[in-house]
Amino acid sequence: MALIAAFVIAPRTLAARTSGSGFDDEQDLAGSFRRAFAGYWSSGDREFSPGLERVVDHWFHYHVAKGVIATILLVVLVALGILLWKAFLGATGDETNGRAVLASAGVLVTVLALLSLAAVMANIQGATAPFASLLPMLGTGTGAGAGAGGQSPTDTFDQVRQRLADSLSTDGPSSPVLDVMISDFARYHVVMVVLSGIVAVLLIGLSVMSLRKAAGTRLSDRRTRRVLRSYGVLSAALALVLAVVAVANTTTAADPAPPLLALFEGGW
């Protein structure tokens, strides 16, 4: 519970300290990003402006902090889950209520572990491509302030969308800033392809190991066979889901411009 609370509360403070830049809340961060991006877009330069660099650096440290906490939480939950399931399997026949409590706790911890794994993957992705992970913020509250070049975030948002649409329809040259956006957007999805592939392979291995152990367990030990088979089937199903995620992200990474345009038209 302490780690879950830390995952929610601590990253913003840690990011402010490690990056040397602080924001009051996510709304302040989003507003700063929109204004900095408006100036960056107006400049036409590939290099980030100081204001945009400050926001991107903060976002990188934020994801690193969340990723580290989520990893620690995942390790703790896996260890706790192993202890709970061992206790469940070792409970005697006259401990029906105790077994039910242990089984419920084991299921809860398993679900939390899966959520922690998803958080680890998402934050590795965000830390690897922090600029791309900030882009959805451009579509929220675009009426705030003007950028360094005197251009409002709303105008910038519309111009980016129009430039993307033009580059796709005419296959013409794009701006240096747009090139950076597209390449970072592609990197963002490549990272998820790699992560999904690695985790899917590990889950397949876990599934095979669990099902083999279930097959080698005594027929009289139904409880152990049931738990092992459940984990084997769950691991295989999750591996299949991650394979679909990997394929979807591969498609996006191979041709990132149309999905990026979809993002600016209201999708992700």
DARAMO-V95295 format. One record per residue. N is the residue number from 0. RES is the residue in one small letter. SS is DSSP state (A for helix, B for strand, O for the rest). OMEGA is omega in radians with two decimals (NA if undefined). D_CENTER is the distance of its C-alpha to the mean C-alpha in Angstrom with 1 decimal. Layout:
n: <N,N>
res: <RES,RES>
ss: <SS,SS>
omega: <OMEGA,OMEGA>
d_center: <D_CENTER,D_CENTER>
This chain:
n: <0,1,2,3,4,5,6,7,8,9,10,11,12,13,14,15,16,17,18,19,20,21,22,23,24,25,26,27,28,29,30,31,32,33,34,35,36,37,38,39,40,41,42,43,44,45,46,47,48,49,50,51,52,53,54,55,56,57,58,59,60,61,62,63,64,65,66,67,68,69,70,71,72,73,74,75,76,77,78,79,80,81,82,83,84,85,86,87,88,89,90,91,92,93,94,95,96,97,98,99,100,101,102,103,104,105,106,107,108,109,110,111,112,113,114,115,116,117,118,119,120,121,122,123,124,125,126,127,128,129,130,131,132,133,134,135,136,137,138,139,140,141,142,143,144,145,146,147,148,149,150,151,152,153,154,155,156,157,158,159,160,161,162,163,164,165,166,167,168,169,170,171,172,173,174,175,176,177,178,179,180,181,182,183,184,185,186,187,188,189,190,191,192,193,194,195,196,197,198,199,200,201,202,203,204,205,206,207,208,209,210,211,212,213,214,215,216,217,218,219,220,221,222,223,224,225,226,227,228,229,230,231,232,233,234,235,236,237,238,239,240,241,242,243,244,245,246,247,248,249,250,251,252,253,254,255,256,257,258,259,260,261,262,263,264,265,266,267>
res: <m,a,l,i,a,a,f,v,i,a,p,r,t,l,a,a,r,t,s,g,s,g,f,d,d,e,q,d,l,a,g,s,f,r,r,a,f,a,g,y,w,s,s,g,d,r,e,f,s,p,g,l,e,r,v,v,d,h,w,f,h,y,h,v,a,k,g,v,i,a,t,i,l,l,v,v,l,v,a,l,g,i,l,l,w,k,a,f,l,g,a,t,g,d,e,t,n,g,r,a,v,l,a,s,a,g,v,l,v,t,v,l,a,l,l,s,l,a,a,v,m,a,n,i,q,g,a,t,a,p,f,a,s,l,l,p,m,l,g,t,g,t,g,a,g,a,g,a,g,g,q,s,p,t,d,t,f,d,q,v,r,q,r,l,a,d,s,l,s,t,d,g,p,s,s,p,v,l,d,v,m,i,s,d,f,a,r,y,h,v,v,m,v,v,l,s,g,i,v,a,v,l,l,i,g,l,s,v,m,s,l,r,k,a,a,g,t,r,l,s,d,r,r,t,r,r,v,l,r,s,y,g,v,l,s,a,a,l,a,l,v,l,a,v,v,a,v,a,n,t,t,t,a,a,d,p,a,p,p,l,l,a,l,f,e,g,g,w>
ss: <O,A,A,A,A,A,A,A,A,A,A,A,A,A,A,A,A,A,A,O,O,O,O,O,O,A,A,A,A,A,A,A,A,A,A,A,A,A,A,A,A,A,A,O,O,O,O,O,O,A,A,A,A,A,A,A,A,A,A,A,A,A,A,A,A,A,A,A,A,A,A,A,A,A,A,A,A,A,A,A,A,A,A,A,A,A,A,A,A,A,O,O,O,O,O,A,A,A,A,A,A,A,A,A,A,A,A,A,A,A,A,A,A,A,A,A,A,A,A,A,A,A,A,A,A,A,A,A,O,A,A,A,A,A,A,A,A,A,A,O,O,O,O,O,O,B,O,O,O,O,O,B,A,A,A,A,A,A,A,A,A,A,A,A,A,A,A,A,A,A,O,O,O,O,O,A,A,A,A,A,A,A,A,A,A,A,A,A,A,A,A,A,A,A,A,A,A,A,A,A,A,A,A,A,A,A,A,A,A,A,A,A,A,A,A,O,O,O,O,O,O,A,A,A,A,A,A,A,A,A,A,A,A,A,A,A,A,A,A,A,A,A,A,A,A,A,A,A,A,A,A,A,A,A,O,A,A,A,A,A,A,A,A,A,O,O,O,O>
omega: <3.10,3.14,3.09,3.09,3.12,3.13,-3.10,-2.95,-2.92,-3.01,-3.12,3.13,3.13,3.14,3.12,-3.11,-3.06,-3.13,-3.12,3.11,-3.11,3.09,-3.07,-3.14,-3.11,3.10,3.08,3.11,-3.13,3.12,3.11,3.13,-3.13,3.13,3.14,3.14,3.11,3.09,3.12,3.13,-3.14,-3.09,-3.12,-3.10,3.13,-3.10,3.11,3.01,3.13,3.14,3.14,3.10,3.14,-3.13,-3.11,3.14,3.09,-3.11,3.07,3.14,3.10,3.13,3.08,3.13,3.13,3.14,3.13,-3.14,3.13,3.11,3.09,3.13,3.13,3.13,3.14,-3.12,3.10,3.12,3.13,3.12,3.11,3.13,-3.12,-3.11,3.06,3.10,3.11,-3.12,-3.12,-3.13,-3.12,-3.03,-3.11,-3.13,-3.06,-3.13,3.12,3.11,-3.14,3.12,-3.14,3.13,3.12,3.12,3.12,3.10,3.14,-3.13,3.10,3.12,3.12,3.11,3.11,3.09,3.10,3.09,3.09,3.13,3.10,-3.13,-3.11,-3.10,2.97,3.10,-3.13,3.14,-3.14,3.13,-3.06,3.14,3.14,-3.12,3.07,-3.01,3.11,3.12,3.14,-3.08,-3.13,3.08,-3.04,-3.12,-3.02,2.90,3.08,-3.14,-3.10,-3.14,3.14,-3.09,-3.11,3.08,3.12,3.11,3.13,-3.14,-3.14,-3.14,3.11,3.14,-3.14,3.13,3.09,3.13,3.14,-3.11,3.12,-3.07,-3.10,-3.08,-3.14,-3.13,3.10,-3.13,3.09,3.13,3.13,3.08,3.12,3.14,-3.11,-3.11,3.13,3.08,3.08,3.12,3.14,-3.11,3.06,3.12,-3.14,3.06,-3.13,-3.12,-3.14,3.13,-3.13,-3.11,3.12,3.11,3.11,3.14,3.08,3.09,3.11,3.13,3.14,-3.13,-3.13,-3.12,3.08,3.11,3.11,3.14,-3.14,3.14,3.14,-3.14,-3.13,-3.12,-3.04,-3.09,3.13,3.13,-3.12,3.14,-3.12,3.11,3.13,3.12,3.11,3.13,3.13,-3.14,3.13,3.13,3.13,3.09,3.11,3.10,-3.13,3.06,3.09,3.10,-3.14,3.13,-3.13,3.13,3.05,3.11,3.14,-3.12,-3.13,3.13,-2.96,-3.04,3.13,3.07,3.09,3.06,3.10,3.08,-3.12,3.07,3.04,3.12,3.09,NA>
d_center: <20.9,21.2,17.9,16.2,18.2,17.4,13.6,14.4,17.4,17.5,14.7,16.5,19.8,18.7,17.2,20.4,22.5,21.0,20.6,23.9,22.8,22.2,21.4,22.8,19.8,16.9,19.7,21.5,18.6,18.1,21.9,22.2,19.7,21.5,24.8,23.9,22.5,25.8,27.8,25.8,26.3,30.0,30.5,29.6,28.8,26.0,25.7,23.7,26.0,26.2,24.8,21.7,21.4,21.5,18.6,16.4,17.4,16.7,13.1,12.7,14.4,12.5,9.1,11.5,13.1,10.2,9.2,12.9,13.6,11.0,12.6,16.0,15.4,14.5,17.7,19.7,18.7,19.6,22.8,23.6,23.0,25.4,28.0,27.8,28.3,31.0,32.7,32.5,34.1,36.7,37.8,41.4,42.7,44.0,40.7,39.4,37.9,36.3,34.8,33.4,31.8,30.3,29.0,27.3,25.8,24.7,22.9,21.3,20.1,18.8,16.7,15.3,14.7,12.7,10.6,10.3,9.4,6.4,5.6,6.8,5.1,1.4,4.7,6.8,5.7,6.3,9.3,10.6,10.9,11.1,13.8,12.1,9.3,12.4,14.3,13.6,15.5,18.5,19.2,19.6,22.8,24.1,27.6,27.2,29.3,30.1,28.7,30.6,32.4,33.6,31.4,29.6,25.8,27.0,29.2,26.6,24.1,27.0,28.0,24.7,24.6,28.2,28.0,25.1,27.3,30.4,28.9,27.9,31.2,33.5,31.6,32.8,31.5,28.5,28.4,27.1,24.4,23.4,23.3,20.9,18.6,18.8,18.4,15.3,13.8,14.9,13.5,9.9,10.5,12.6,10.1,8.3,11.9,12.8,10.2,11.0,14.6,14.9,13.6,15.7,18.7,18.4,18.3,21.2,23.1,22.5,23.8,26.8,27.7,27.5,29.6,32.1,32.5,33.0,35.6,37.4,37.5,40.9,41.5,42.7,39.4,37.7,35.2,33.7,33.7,31.9,29.1,28.7,28.8,26.3,23.8,24.8,24.3,21.0,19.7,21.2,19.7,16.1,16.9,18.2,15.1,13.0,15.9,15.7,12.1,13.3,16.3,14.8,12.6,15.8,17.9,15.9,15.9,19.6,20.5,18.0,20.6,21.1,17.5,17.4,20.6,19.2,16.6,19.6,21.6,19.3,16.6,13.2>
